[in-house]
């Protein structure tokens, strides 16, 4: 029995004949011969080829007119492709428009599903024109940061015309005289808008995250730096992929599946589907879906330099005192020569200043390969000024900062220092902001206790067992509060005896019962006030909402005690701390970020960030673009989760900080020496 002859697909391309081939492949159970014939932009030659093959081919694909224009092979009108398609009525002819739309939408949604948030708020540059229309439509669901080389797409003309029949008729009527003009005259009319659009696109290209373009459009546009960017394109051959790899592209999304050894376009695939279906002509979306599924076709997500994912964050900072003005000009010069009364006026005035970008943060690289870049956005108010105004005053500045962050491409924004304390601690800002918000308090709580544990090890006064548990007595003052209850759960894991202190008696007893159920080995005791038990404690955590009220008598604690103050505002003042040079008082545990981090001075060593900033970075590295920690109730599960995610992404405890900044090893050695001497004196 004779074998079935292969189906014949002819691809008449307006691009160069350099990539022509004549190959037979297997598709949907049929042998299919595919012949590619390039005309180098010659429309008349393309028409002749269609007529030459119309009696032999089962379907013809006419492709490449936009690519030919981008490559400088053709300078006529795009409607010439219809002219070529009309050269025959004997055989089905397609340009792949229907399938291309399906594949473009599928490719974007596929990546967003596989890597949640990848395109969220991404700064995207779209080259070319309406051939990327479906890609643009889907991307607009995830990001508003789109820039266009095509002026029609820049002003969203197609969508506006399509959505309004009357406007569509008016546009057609208005353009009728123009369409009667020769092509070169039409080009001159369009030129000013095109030049303006291209100029704006070139400025945008440097900082964009995603480029949407065919390969020819990409080459013609001439982006100097593709490093770290994602390229959404189609029909990527091996040599073109190698070229993009040399340009240090992070990801290449090929919207057209490539199931063969040859590289095919959407037009060729659609022609193959038409031929397999019997050459009945245009296929419905259901037909296309059936064939896509049957053939096992999928978009190609390619990582030419290994898997890398760069996410983006923003973090709000503010001056903690007038001393911080010395880091930003012209305030630095002003603070040197101006009297105090002038600086007081400046401090008040800066609270009304609009937010600005203080630093671009780059070089954050996780051991997983994920990368993050971000921006520190400063609001001008010191704590004194923030507290002097209503919460709405600060909310307004934080929302301005969020708008800046959104335009920069940030996918999550953190609140630092007193901006996360004001009002309802981020809840209102999270509801109103255009991107997810976190206060960083989950990692701050984790980091503070991490630092306390490390500090006790560095002091070397308390015993440590083989499992790393400290043989010591610990106390949490404010144990029934949001942060206090979290600290209590953490300390129940790592201490011999834990005192829970709070005036809320019923809550205190309920917390004691819960901890005893969760950690049977822990000895849990309770008290309404800390005073009678301070002298026996090796570790004290203060987590109250005292806001300046006396929480504990620091003079009553034992020498060598480690006090971790996680309350905001702090429970212990600098004056209190100065009274006991033999006690180690910790304000926070700072985190060393992974990678070679470039960031302006924030009062910490290189590569080191506050724990609340580190939480924002961890969320970015993990691709968790969500409102993670807001409000005054910190969830125990989130504290554990962010700690584990931090370890996954290479975060390490860097320095231990007190009210006067980071402690050096010499500082801790001096506290140890004084503590041991004081203990020796007490024993005599």
C-alpha positions in Angstrom: 0.0 0.0 0.0 1.6 3.3 -1.1 2.5 5.8 1.7 0.6 9.1 2.0 2.7 11.9 0.4 3.7 14.7 2.8 1.6 17.8 3.0 3.3 20.8 1.5 3.5 24.1 3.3 5.2 27.1 1.5 6.3 30.0 3.6 6.7 33.1 1.4 8.6 35.5 3.6 9.3 39.2 2.9 12.6 38.9 4.9 16.0 37.7 3.6 16.4 34.4 1.8 19.4 33.7 4.0 17.3 31.5 6.3 15.5 29.5 3.5 15.1 25.8 4.0 13.3 22.8 2.5 12.6 20.2 5.3 10.1 17.5 6.1 8.8 17.3 9.7 6.2 15.3 11.6 3.1 17.2 12.8 -0.1 15.8 14.2 0.5 12.4 12.7 1.3 13.7 9.2 4.6 14.2 7.4 4.8 17.9 6.4 7.2 19.4 3.9 8.0 23.0 4.7 9.6 25.2 2.1 10.7 28.7 3.1 11.3 31.3 0.4 12.5 34.7 1.3 12.2 37.7 -1.1 14.3 40.3 0.7 11.4 42.8 0.8 10.3 42.4 -2.8 6.4 42.3 -2.7 6.1 41.6 -6.4 8.4 38.6 -6.1 6.3 37.4 -3.1 3.1 37.6 -5.3 4.8 35.6 -8.0 5.9 32.9 -5.6 2.3 32.5 -4.3 1.1 32.0 -7.9 4.0 29.7 -8.6 3.2 27.3 -5.7 -0.6 27.7 -5.6 -1.3 24.4 -7.4 1.3 22.4 -5.4 1.0 23.7 -1.8 -1.7 22.5 0.7 -1.4 25.9 2.4 0.7 29.0 2.1 2.0 31.2 4.9 2.9 34.9 4.0 5.1 36.3 6.7 7.8 38.8 7.6 6.6 42.1 6.3 7.1 43.9 9.6 10.4 42.2 10.1 11.5 43.3 6.6 10.6 46.9 7.4 12.6 46.7 10.6 15.6 45.2 8.8 15.4 47.9 6.1 14.5 45.5 3.3 11.1 47.1 2.7 9.8 50.6 3.2 6.2 50.4 1.9 2.9 49.9 3.6 2.0 46.9 5.8 -1.2 46.3 3.9 1.0 44.9 1.1 0.8 41.6 2.9 -2.9 41.5 2.1 -2.0 42.1 -1.5 0.3 39.1 -1.5 -2.3 36.9 0.2 -4.9 37.9 -2.5 -2.5 36.6 -5.2 -4.4 33.3 -5.2 -7.8 31.9 -4.3 -6.9 28.3 -5.1 -5.0 27.4 -1.9 -5.6 28.6 1.7 -3.2 31.5 2.6 -2.6 32.8 6.1 -0.3 35.4 7.8 -0.7 33.6 11.2 -2.6 36.5 12.7 -5.2 34.4 14.5 -2.7 31.9 15.9 -0.2 34.6 16.8 -2.8 36.3 19.0 -3.6 33.0 20.9 0.1 32.2 21.3 1.0 35.7 22.5 -1.6 35.7 25.2 -0.8 32.2 26.3 2.9 32.9 26.5 2.4 35.9 28.9 -0.1 34.0 31.1 2.1 30.9 31.1 5.1 32.9 32.6 2.9 34.8 35.1 1.5 31.4 36.3 4.8 29.6 36.5 6.7 32.6 38.0 3.9 34.5 39.9 4.4 38.3 39.7 7.1 38.2 37.0 5.4 40.8 34.9 3.8 42.7 37.8 4.6 46.4 37.5 7.5 45.5 35.0 8.9 48.5 33.1 8.2 47.3 29.6 9.3 48.6 26.2 7.3 47.6 23.1 9.0 47.9 19.8 7.2 47.3 16.5 3.5 47.9 16.2 0.2 46.0 16.1 1.9 42.6 15.6 2.4 42.8 19.4 -1.1 44.0 20.2 -2.3 40.9 22.0 0.9 40.8 24.1 0.4 44.4 25.1 -3.3 43.8 26.0 -2.3 41.0 28.4 0.7 42.8 29.9 -1.6 45.8 30.7 -3.4 43.5 33.1 -0.2 43.3 35.1 1.7 46.5 34.6 1.0 50.2 33.8 4.7 50.8 33.1 4.6 50.4 29.3 6.4 52.5 26.8 6.0 52.2 23.0 8.0 52.9 19.9 4.8 53.0 17.8 2.9 56.2 18.4 -0.5 54.5 17.7 0.2 52.0 20.6 1.5 54.8 22.8 -1.8 56.6 22.7 -3.8 53.3 22.6 -5.5 54.2 19.4 -6.5 50.7 18.3 -8.2 50.0 21.6 -10.0 53.3 21.6 -11.2 52.8 18.0 -12.3 49.2 18.6 -14.2 50.1 21.7 -16.3 52.8 20.1 -18.0 52.0 16.8 -18.8 55.7 16.1 -15.2 56.7 16.7 -14.1 53.9 14.5 -16.3 55.1 11.6 -15.1 58.7 12.1 -11.4 57.5 12.1 -11.9 55.7 8.8 -13.7 58.6 7.3 -11.0 61.0 8.5 -8.1 58.8 7.2 -9.7 58.3 3.8 -8.0 61.3 2.1 -4.7 60.2 3.6 -4.9 56.7 2.4 -5.3 58.0 -1.2 -1.9 59.6 -1.0 1.3 57.8 -2.1 3.1 55.7 0.5 6.1 58.1 0.8 3.8 61.1 1.4 1.9 59.1 4.1 5.2 58.3 5.7 6.2 62.0 5.9 2.8 62.9 7.6 3.4 60.2 10.2 7.1 61.0 10.7 7.0 63.7 13.4 4.9 61.5 15.8 7.1 58.5 15.1 10.3 60.4 15.8 8.9 61.7 19.1 7.8 58.2 20.1 11.1 56.7 19.2 13.0 59.3 21.1 10.9 58.7 24.2 11.4 54.9 23.8 15.2 55.2 23.5 15.3 57.1 26.8 13.2 54.4 28.4 15.2 51.5 27.1 18.1 51.8 29.5 16.1 51.1 32.6 13.3 48.8 31.3 12.9 45.3 32.6 11.1 43.7 29.6 11.4 44.3 25.8 8.7 43.1 23.4 10.1 42.8 19.9 10.8 40.6 17.0 14.5 39.9 16.5 14.7 42.3 13.5 12.9 45.0 15.5 15.3 44.5 18.3 18.4 44.8 16.1 17.0 47.8 14.2 16.1 49.8 17.4 19.6 49.3 18.8 19.3 48.9 22.6 22.8 49.3 24.0 22.3 47.3 27.1 20.1 44.1 27.3 21.8 42.8 30.4 19.4 41.6 33.0 16.3 42.1 30.8 13.6 39.7 29.6 12.9 39.7 25.8 9.4 38.6 24.6 9.8 37.6 21.0 8.9 34.9 18.5 10.6 32.2 16.3 14.0 32.2 18.1 16.6 30.2 16.3 19.7 28.8 18.0 22.0 31.4 16.6 19.7 34.2 17.7 19.4 32.7 21.2 23.2 32.6 21.3 23.3 36.3 20.4 20.9 37.1 23.2 23.0 35.1 25.6 26.0 37.1 24.7 24.0 40.3 25.5 23.4 38.9 29.0 19.7 38.6 28.6 18.0 37.0 31.7 15.0 35.4 30.0 13.8 34.9 26.4 10.1 34.2 26.0 9.5 32.6 22.6 5.7 32.8 22.1 5.8 30.5 19.1 6.4 26.8 20.1 9.3 25.2 18.2 8.7 21.4 18.1 10.9 20.9 15.0 14.6 21.1 14.1 13.7 24.1 11.9 12.5 27.4 13.2 8.9 28.2 12.3 6.7 31.3 12.7 3.1 31.5 13.8 2.1 31.8 10.2 3.9 28.6 9.3 2.3 26.7 12.2 -1.1 28.0 11.3 -0.7 27.0 7.7 0.3 23.5 8.9 -2.8 23.3 11.0 -5.0 24.4 8.1 -3.4 21.8 5.9 -3.8 19.0 8.5 -7.5 20.0 8.9 -8.0 19.5 5.2 -7.4 23.0 3.8 -10.8 24.2 4.7 -9.6 27.7 5.3 -9.7 29.8 8.4 -9.6 27.9 11.7 -11.8 28.8 14.7 -10.2 29.3 18.1 -11.6 25.9 19.1 -9.8 24.3 16.2 -6.6 26.0 17.2 -6.9 25.0 20.8 -7.6 21.3 19.9 -4.5 21.2 17.7 -2.3 23.0 20.2 -3.2 20.5 22.9 -3.0 17.5 20.5 0.5 18.5 19.3 1.7 19.2 22.9 2.8 22.7 21.9 4.0 25.1 24.6 5.6 28.6 24.7 9.4 28.4 25.2 10.8 30.0 28.4 14.5 30.2 27.8 17.2 31.2 30.2 20.3 31.6 28.0 22.6 32.3 31.0 21.0 30.0 33.5 18.0 30.7 35.6 17.9 34.3 36.8 15.0 36.3 38.1 15.3 40.0 39.0 12.6 41.5 41.1 12.2 45.0 42.3 11.4 46.6 45.6 11.2 50.0 47.2 11.7 51.0 50.9 10.7 54.2 52.6 13.3 55.8 54.9 13.4 59.1 56.8 15.9 61.1 58.8 15.9 59.9 62.4 17.3 63.2 63.6 19.0 66.4 62.3 22.3 64.5 62.2 21.0 62.6 59.1 20.7 65.9 57.2 24.5 65.8 56.8 24.2 62.9 54.3 22.3 64.8 51.6 23.4 68.0 49.9 22.7 70.9 50.1 21.5 70.2 53.7 25.0 68.8 54.6 26.7 72.1 53.9 23.8 74.1 55.5 24.0 72.0 58.7 27.8 72.8 59.1 27.4 76.6 59.1 23.8 77.3 60.2 22.8 78.1 63.8 20.5 75.6 65.6 17.5 77.8 65.2 17.8 77.7 61.4 18.2 73.9 61.4 15.1 73.6 63.6 13.2 75.6 60.9 14.7 73.4 58.2 13.6 70.3 60.1 10.0 71.5 60.3 10.0 72.5 56.6 11.4 69.2 55.4 8.4 67.4 56.8 6.4 69.0 54.0 8.8 68.3 51.2 7.8 65.7 48.6 9.5 62.2 48.8 12.6 61.7 46.7 14.8 58.7 45.7 17.8 58.7 48.1 19.5 55.6 46.7 19.3 53.0 43.9 20.1 49.6 45.4 21.7 47.0 43.1 23.7 43.8 43.3 21.4 41.8 45.7 21.9 38.2 44.6 20.5 35.1 46.3 22.2 31.7 46.2 19.1 30.5 44.3 20.0 32.8 41.4 17.3 35.3 42.1 18.3 38.9 42.0 16.7 42.1 43.3 17.1 45.8 42.7 15.4 48.5 44.6 15.1 52.2 45.6 15.3 53.9 49.0 12.7 56.6 48.9 13.0 59.3 51.6 10.3 61.3 53.2 11.5 64.4 55.0 10.0 64.2 58.4 12.1 63.3 61.5 10.3 61.2 64.2 9.6 64.4 66.1 7.9 65.9 63.1 6.0 62.7 62.1 4.6 62.4 65.6 3.7 66.1 65.6 1.3 65.7 62.7 -1.9 63.7 62.2 -1.5 60.2 60.7 -3.2 61.4 57.5 -0.2 63.8 57.0 2.2 60.9 57.0 -0.1 58.7 55.0 -0.2 61.3 52.2 3.6 61.3 52.0 3.8 57.5 52.0 1.3 57.3 49.2 3.3 59.8 47.2 6.3 57.5 47.8 4.3 54.5 46.7 3.4 56.3 43.4 7.1 57.0 42.8 7.9 53.3 43.6 5.2 52.1 41.2 6.6 54.3 38.3 10.1 53.0 39.1 8.8 49.4 38.6 8.9 48.3 42.3 6.7 45.3 43.0 6.6 45.6 46.8 7.3 48.5 49.1 8.5 48.4 52.8 8.0 51.0 55.4 10.9 51.9 57.6 11.5 53.4 61.1 8.6 55.6 62.3 6.7 55.4 59.0 5.5 52.0 60.1 4.5 53.1 63.5 2.3 56.1 62.6 -1.5 55.6 62.8 -2.6 52.1 62.1 0.9 50.8 61.3 0.6 50.5 57.6 -3.0 49.2 57.2 -4.4 52.3 55.6 -1.3 52.8 53.4 -1.6 49.2 52.2 -5.3 49.7 51.3 -4.6 52.9 49.3 -1.2 52.2 47.7 -0.8 50.9 44.1 1.5 48.1 45.2 1.9 45.7 48.1 3.1 47.1 51.5 5.0 45.5 54.3 6.3 47.1 57.6 9.0 44.5 58.0 8.1 43.9 61.6 8.0 40.1 61.2 11.7 40.0 60.3 12.4 42.7 62.8 11.1 40.5 65.6 13.0 37.5 64.3 16.1 39.6 63.8 16.0 41.1 67.3 15.8 37.7 69.0 18.4 36.3 66.6 20.7 39.1 67.7 19.9 38.4 71.3 20.8 34.8 71.0 24.0 35.7 69.2 24.8 38.4 71.7 24.6 35.9 74.6 26.9 33.6 72.7 29.4 36.4 72.1 29.3 37.5 75.8 30.0 33.9 76.7 28.6 34.2 80.2 25.6 31.9 80.0 26.0 28.1 79.3 24.9 26.7 76.0 23.9 23.0 75.5 24.7 20.7 72.6 21.5 21.7 70.8 22.4 25.5 70.9 19.9 26.2 73.7 21.0 28.8 76.2 20.9 27.5 79.9 19.4 30.8 81.1 16.3 32.5 82.4 14.4 34.8 80.1 11.6 37.3 80.5 9.3 39.0 78.0 7.8 42.3 79.3 4.6 43.0 77.3 4.2 39.3 76.6 0.5 39.4 75.6 1.0 42.0 72.9 1.4 41.2 69.2 5.2 41.3 69.1 5.5 40.1 72.7 3.6 36.9 72.1 5.7 36.1 69.1 8.9 36.7 71.1 7.5 34.4 73.9 7.0 31.6 71.4 10.5 31.9 70.1 12.1 32.1 73.6 10.1 29.1 74.8 12.1 27.1 72.3 15.5 28.2 73.5 15.5 29.0 77.2 15.2 26.9 80.4 12.8 29.2 82.2 10.6 31.9 80.7 8.8 34.6 82.6 5.8 36.2 80.9 5.0 39.7 82.2 1.8 41.6 81.4 -1.0 43.4 83.3 -3.5 41.6 81.2 -4.1 38.7 83.5 -6.5 36.6 81.5 -4.5 36.9 78.3 -1.4 36.1 80.2 -2.8 32.8 81.6 -4.1 31.8 78.1 -0.6 32.4 76.6 1.0 30.4 79.4 -1.3 27.5 78.7 -0.7 27.7 74.9 3.1 27.7 75.3 3.1 24.8 77.7 1.1 22.8 75.2 3.4 23.7 72.4 6.6 23.3 74.3 6.3 20.9 77.2 10.0 21.2 78.1 9.7 24.9 78.8 9.1 26.1 82.4 6.7 29.0 82.0 6.0 31.5 84.8 3.8 34.6 84.9 3.8 38.0 86.6 1.9 41.3 86.3 5.0 43.4 86.8 8.7 42.6 86.2 10.3 44.3 89.2 10.6 41.4 91.6 12.2 39.1 89.2 14.6 41.3 87.1 17.7 40.4 89.1 17.5 36.7 88.2 17.1 37.2 84.4 19.8 36.5 81.8 17.7 37.7 78.9 14.9 40.3 78.9 12.8 41.3 75.9 10.7 44.5 76.2 7.8 44.6 73.8 5.4 47.0 75.3 3.5 49.9 73.9 4.5 52.1 76.8 5.5 55.0 74.5 8.0 56.6 76.9 6.6 55.2 80.2 8.9 53.5 82.6 8.8 49.7 81.8 11.6 48.4 83.9 14.3 49.5 86.3 17.5 48.9 84.4 19.4 49.3 87.7 17.8 46.2 89.0 19.0 43.8 86.3 22.0 41.6 86.9 25.4 42.4 85.3 25.8 40.7 81.9 22.1 40.6 81.2 21.1 41.0 77.6 18.1 43.3 77.1 16.4 43.3 73.7 14.2 46.3 73.1 11.7 45.5 70.3 9.2 48.2 71.3 8.7 51.1 68.9 9.1 53.8 70.3 11.9 52.2 72.4 11.1 51.2 76.0 14.6 52.2 77.1 16.1 55.6 76.4 19.8 56.3 75.7 20.0 57.8 79.2 18.8 54.5 80.7 21.3 52.5 78.7 24.2 54.7 79.7 23.5 53.9 83.4 24.5 50.3 82.9 27.7 49.8 80.9 27.8 46.2 82.2 24.5 45.4 80.4 24.1 44.7 76.7 21.0 46.5 75.4 20.0 45.6 71.9 17.7 47.6 69.7 17.8 45.4 66.6 19.6 42.7 64.7 20.8 44.0 61.3 20.9 41.6 58.3 23.7 41.1 55.8 22.3 41.0 52.3 23.5 38.5 49.8 25.6 39.6 46.9 27.8 42.6 46.2 25.3 45.3 47.2 25.6 48.9 46.2 23.6 51.3 48.3 24.2 54.8 49.7 25.0 55.2 53.4 22.2 54.4 55.8 24.3 54.3 58.9 25.3 50.7 58.6 28.3 48.8 57.2 28.5 47.8 53.5 26.0 45.1 52.5 24.1 45.4 55.8 20.4 46.5 56.1 17.9 46.9 58.8 15.8 43.8 59.3 12.6 45.7 58.1 14.4 46.5 54.9 15.7 42.9 54.7 12.1 41.7 54.9 11.2 43.7 51.8 14.3 42.4 50.0 13.4 38.8 50.9 9.9 39.2 49.6 11.3 40.5 46.3 13.8 37.7 46.0 11.1 35.1 46.6 8.7 36.7 44.2 6.1 37.2 47.0 4.6 40.5 45.9 2.0 40.7 48.7 1.1 42.8 51.7 3.0 40.6 54.2 3.2 42.4 57.6 1.0 45.4 58.4 -0.8 46.5 61.6 0.2 45.9 65.1 -0.7 42.2 65.2 2.3 40.2 64.1 1.6 36.6 63.2 3.9 33.9 64.6 3.7 31.9 61.4 4.9 34.9 59.3 7.9 35.4 61.7 8.9 31.8 61.2 8.3 32.0 57.4 10.3 35.1 56.8 13.2 33.8 58.9 13.3 30.6 56.8 13.0 32.5 53.5 15.8 34.8 54.6 18.1 31.7 55.2 17.0 30.3 51.8 18.2 33.6 50.1 21.5 33.9 52.0 20.5 36.4 54.7 22.8 36.4 57.7 22.9 38.2 61.0 25.4 40.9 60.4 25.7 43.3 63.4 24.0 43.8 66.7 22.8 47.4 67.2 21.9 49.4 70.3 20.6 52.9 70.8 24.0 54.3 69.7 24.4 52.2 66.6 26.1 48.8 65.9 28.2 47.2 68.6 31.7 46.3 67.7 33.5 43.1 69.0 35.5 45.5 71.3 32.2 47.0 72.7 30.9 43.5 73.6 34.3 42.5 75.1 34.2 45.6 77.3 30.6 44.9 78.5 31.7 41.3 79.3 34.7 42.5 81.3 32.6 44.9 83.3 29.8 42.4 83.8 32.2 39.7 85.1 33.9 42.3 87.4 30.5 43.4 88.8 29.4 39.8 89.4 32.7 39.1 91.2 32.1 42.1 93.4 28.5 40.9 94.2 29.8 37.5 95.2 32.3 38.9 97.8 
